[in-house]
Amino acid sequence: MTQRNNSSGTMINFDIHKHFVWIYGVIAGFAIREALGTVIPHLTTNMPMPVWAYFQEGIRLLVFLLIVIRLYFGTVLFFEVGNSDTSAQERNIVIPYLVGLVQFIFCFVWAASIDTQNKPRRLFLLMLMIILLYDLVGFWSSHSQIRNLTKLWTIINAMAVMIGLSIYLIAITSGANPVLAEEIALIPVLCVNIIDIAELANG
């Protein structure tokens, strides 16, 4: 267990990141179970739904799973790198952990919005934007050296939101069906997450 005295002489446990990562994993697991528990019954119980609703929920589930998986493994990598950085151990490590905790709780709430029949139509997209843009909160509330670790991630997420939102608004104002507009708007988000997960997997 790694410990170090801070300026006031208090011993700080820097292995706390392992406990937070465990908590993140538990919340992510519950979020995935909630998402699967929403979609799978619709597919297996012959619930009367339009064909487009099955397709939309399938795409939403795919986007949700990719983002939660990417977020979890990205968070693990971030804390592993930060914990191995001796200079990082001198900084306040609590804020990044709490910011990450809130983001995973958002993911759990987001899981329920996959439902196309009982939830507001735009709630899924709204929660998606909140989760991706929430990285800005962590970025601005962190020490400058932590910002260097998360800057590219934050910029990529913000750009994906901006491009996707622009596509959605253009499609809607052009008279496109809201479902079609959503699917097209999710393309850049899908691409970003697939590429990033591939890079994380390759180290």
N, C-alpha and C positions, 0 to 999 in steps of 0.2 A: 504493500500500500504506500503510495507516494504522498508525502506530506512536506509542507514547507511553512516556515514562520512568515506571517505578513508583517507589515510595518509596525503593528501594535503588539507583535509577539504572539499572536493567536495562531495555533496550528490549523492549517487548511488541508482538507483531504482532497487531493486532485484525482482520485479514482472515483469521485462522485459521478463522473460522466458515465460510468458503467451502469449505475443505478438509473440515471435518467434515460439512457438508451433502452434499458429494459422496460421502463414505463412507456416510452414512445412505442416500443414494439407491442406492448399489451393494447394500447389505445388503437394502434394501426390494425391489429388483429380484430378487435371488436368492430372497427369501422368497416373492414372488409367483410366480416360476417354479416353486418347490417346490410351492406350493398348486395351481397349474394342472396340474403334472405328476402330482399325486395324483388329482385329480378327473376330468380329461379322459380318461385311459385307461379309467377305470371306465365312462364314457359311450360310448366308441367301440369297445371290444373285446368287447362282449357278456359282460362278466364276470358270473357268476351272483351277483346281489345282490338282496335284497328291494327292493320298490318304495320302501318308506319310506327305505331307505338312500340311494337316488339323491336323493330329495327333501331328506333331512337334509344330505347333502354339498353340495348346491346352495345351501341356506340358509347353511351354514357358510362356504362360499366367498364368498358375497355379503357376509356380516358381516366376514370377514377382509379382503377387498379394501377395503371402506369404511373400516375402522379404520386399515389401513396407509396408505391415501391421505390420510386425515384427519390421521394422525400426522405424515406426512412434510411436508405443506403447512403444518400448524400449527407444526411445528418450524422450517421455513424462515422463516415469518412472525415467529416469536418471536425468532430470531437476527437477522433484519433490523431489527426494532424495537430490540432490545437493542444492536445494533452502532451504530445511529444515535443512541443515547442517550449523550451525553458522560459523564454521571455513571456509566453502566454500565461504561464503559471503565476506571474506577478500581477495579473490583471483581475478585475472582477469577473468571475466566471459564472456567476449566478444568473445574470440577465440573459445571456444567450440560451441557457437551459430553460428558463421560464418562457422566453419567446418561442422556443421550439415546442414546449408543452402546449401552449395556446394554439399553435398552428395545427398540431395533431388533434386537438379537441375540435377545431374547425372541420377537420377531415371527417370526424365522426358525424357531425351535424350534416355535412355535405352528402354523406352516404344516403341519408333518408330522402334527399331531393332527387335521386335518380328516378323515383316513381313518377311516371307520366300521368297517372290517373288521379292521384289523390293529393298531389303537391302543386303549388303554383308553377306555371310553365317556365318562367324565367329564373326560378330559385336556383336551379342547377348551375346556370351560367354565372349568376351573381356570386354564389359560393366559390365557384372556380376562380373568379377574378379576385375575390378576397384572399383566398389561400395563396395564389401566385404573387399578388402584390403585397401580401403580409411580410414578405422577405424584406421589404423596404423598412418596416418597423425594426426588424432585427439589425439591418444594416446601419441605420442612423442611431440606434441605441447602443451600438457596440464600440469598443475601442478601435482605433485606426488600424491596428495590425490585424484584428479580426475582420475588419471591413475588407482588407486586402484578400482574405481567404474567401469571402462571400461576394465580392464585387461582380465577378463575371456571372455567377449563378443568378444574382439579383437582376442584372441587366438583361440576361436572356429571358427570364420569366416576365419581366416588365414588357419587353419587346413582343413576346408571344401574346400577351394580353392585348397590347395596342393593335397588333396586326389582326388578331382574331376579332376584336371588337369592331375594328374598321370594316372588316369583311361582313360582319353581321349587320351593321348599320346600313352599309351599301346595299346588301341583299334585301333587307326589309324595306328600305325606301324605294327599291326597284320593283317592289310588289311580289317578292318571292315568298313562298310558304314559310312560316316561322320554323317549322321542323327542318326544312331544307337549309334555311339560313343558319340554323344552329350547327348542322352537320358540316357545312362548308367552313364555318368559323372555327370549328374544332380541329381542322386539318393542321394549322401551324402548331397548335398545342401538342397534337399527337406526334408530329415530326420532331419537335424539340425534345420530348420525353423519350422517344425511342432512341434518338441519337445519344442523349445523355446517359441513359441506362446502359447502352452498348459501351460507352466510354468508361463508365464506372465498373462494368464487368471486366473490361480489359485493363483496369488499373490506371 
